[in-house]
Amino acid sequence: MILAAESSASCKIESVQSRWSFLGGLIPAWKSSVFFGLIPPLNSPLPEPPPGKTIRTTETAKWHDYTVTILLGWLFTITKRTFIVEFCEEGLYANHWDHQSETVEQQLYRMAMSGKVTVHLVSGETFSSKILGFDAENITLERQFSDPDGGTVDRLHLKDGSTVEGRIFAQNDHEVEIETKSDGVKFIAKDKLQRTEFRVPLMITERKSVRKADLQKLTFE
């Protein structure tokens, strides 16, 4: 398995390859010699990134691609494109590994990339969390839970996808007045609102470090 790079990864160009195809790009050209080796391959296979790196490919069209496509396309339905192949730096164990013998650190990284996990401690405590990072001895976790004091907030969902939480004090036909914990009193125009929730249970976000020795197991949610 080869992992594709994230958009934010730091990458360097490994190779620039031509990609030939027929019937307007529907059928890719051969990648190995044909007719007993008399005709060499037109397309080369993508290189495999070394351990610890991922791959990014970008398809583009250069001036010579357009020239070849115009000259040969009308007669032989041949098209030509350019593939830029980059190898990218990623976090720990971003490259493929053997799932039959992956280490604890590789399992932790895979779980961290997948989202939330259920943490089972030796003490018997169990909770849902997200893995933020880890070292040789500890795991840094982030979890959310309801306010034990029963606190609530009002939540405004805006049309741009963002939310504003606080306590609504007043509103009229044009705007809502809400007091937030971080920015104080804000006035939100109603034409920017998608929906409003009142008295939503307050969620507390907590980060904590857990020793690996205190872990019984981790499971995907």
N, C-alpha and C positions, 0 to 999 in steps of 0.2 A: 504494500500500500504506500502510495506517495501522497503527501499532504500538499494542498495548494496554499500559497502564501496569503496572509491577510493583507488588506489594502495599506495598512500602516507599517508593514515590514520594511526593513532596510535591505535593498536588493542591488546586485551587480549583474550586468549583462554577461551571460555565459556564452551564448552563440546567437547568430542571426541566420535563420534558415529560410530557404525558398520552399513554398508549398505549391505543388502542381496538382491540378485536378481536371476532370473532363466533364462534359455536359453541363457547362455553366457552374461548376463547383460541386455538383452532386456526387461525383465519383472521384475519390482521391487517387492519385497515381501510386504506382507500386513502390514499396519500401525495400525491396530486395531485387537482386539481379534476376532477369528472366531470359528465356530462350538459351538455357545452358550457360548462363553467365555472359552471353554476348551483348546484352543490353543492360547497362548499369542502372541502379535504382535512381529514380527521380526525387523521391522524398526520403529523408533520413528520420529515424525514430528520435523521439525527444530524449535528451540525456537525463539520467537519473541523478538527483541531488545527493551529495555526500551526507553522511550522518550529521544530524543537528541542523540541517537546512531544509527549506521547502522550495517549491518551484512556482514561478509565475510566467505565464505565456501571454503575449500580446500579439494579436493579428492586425496587420496594417497593410496598406498598399502604397508602394513607392512609385516613382515615375516610370521606372523600368517595368514594374508589374503591369501598369496600364498599357505600356507600349507593347509588351508581349501579348497581353490579352486582346488588344485591338487587332494586332497583326495575325495572330493564330486563332483567335476565338471564333471568327466568322467562318473559318474553313474547317478547323479540327475541334471546335468547341473547347479549346484549352484555355484555362484561366490560371493565373499565377498570383500568389500572395506572399507576403513576408511575415515570418514568425520570429518574434524576439523572445528568447528564452533567458530568464533571469533566475539565479539562485539567491535565496533570501535568508537573512539571519532571523531566527525565531527564538522563543523561550526554550526552556529545558525540554529535551526529548520531543521536539516538534517533528522529527523525522519518524519514519516507520520503525516499529520494533516487533519483536517476536512475542505475540500474546500468550504463548505457552510458557514463557519464562520471563515475563516482564517484572521489573523490580517494584518495590513498594513506591519509590519515587515516581516511576512511570505511571503507576496506577493513580497516584495522587494528581499528577499533571492531567491525566485523561479525565478524571472526575472534575478537576477545576475547570477544564475547558467545556465540560458538558452542562454545567450549571449547578443546581442544588443537589446535595447529598444528605443522607441521614447518618448522623454520627452516633455510634454506640460506644460508650465508655466502659471501662472495666468496672467502675463503680455502680453501673446499672443505669446511669442517666442516658437518655436518648433525646436528640433534638435535630431539627432540620437546619442546615447551614450551607454557606457557600465558602469554598476554599479560596483564600486570597493568595496564599503562598506557603512555603515550607522550607525548612533547612534540615540539617542532619538529625536534630533532636525534637523540633517543635513544628506544629502546624498552626498557621494563622487563619482563623475562621471569622466569618461575619454571619450573624443570624438576626432575625427579626421576631419579636414576640409582642403580644398585647400588653399595654400598660397595666401593671398589677394594681394601680390605683383607680382603674376604670376611666381614665381620661379619654376625651373625645375631641375631634376637630371637625370643622366644616371644610369641605373640599370642593374647589372649583375646577372643572375640567374645561380647558380652553380648546378652541378649534385647531390650534397649531400643535396639539398633542401634549402640551405641558399642563401641569397642575399647580394650584396654589392652595396651601393649607393654612388654616388659622381659625379665627372666630368672626363670623359675620355679625356686624353691628347694625347695619342699615342698608337699605337698597331702595331704588326708585325705578322709574321706567327706563332709565338710561344706564345706570351703573350700580355696582355692588361695592360696599365699603367693608373690607375685611382686614383684621389685624393679624399679622403674621409674626412668628417668633423671631425670624431673622431680619426682616425688612420693615417692621413696624406696620403702620396703617397703609393699605394700598387701595386704590380705586380702579376697579376692573370694569371696562365698558361691556354692557350686556351683549352687544353685537359680536363680541369675541368669545362668548360663552357657548359651550356645547351642552353641558349639564351641570347640576349642582347637587352635592350630597351633604346632608346635615347629620351632625352627631355621629361621625364615623369613628369607630374605636381607634384610639391612638396606638400606632405601632412604634416600638422602640428598636433602634438598630444598635447592636452591640458587637464589638470586635474583641476576640479573646484568643489567647495562645494556649494550645493544648499540647502536652508532651506526647510524643508518639508512643511512649511506654504505657500511657494511660488509655490508649485506644484498644477497643476490642475488635471493631470492624467498621468499615464504611460501606454504605450501599447507595446505589443510584435511586433518585426519586422518580 
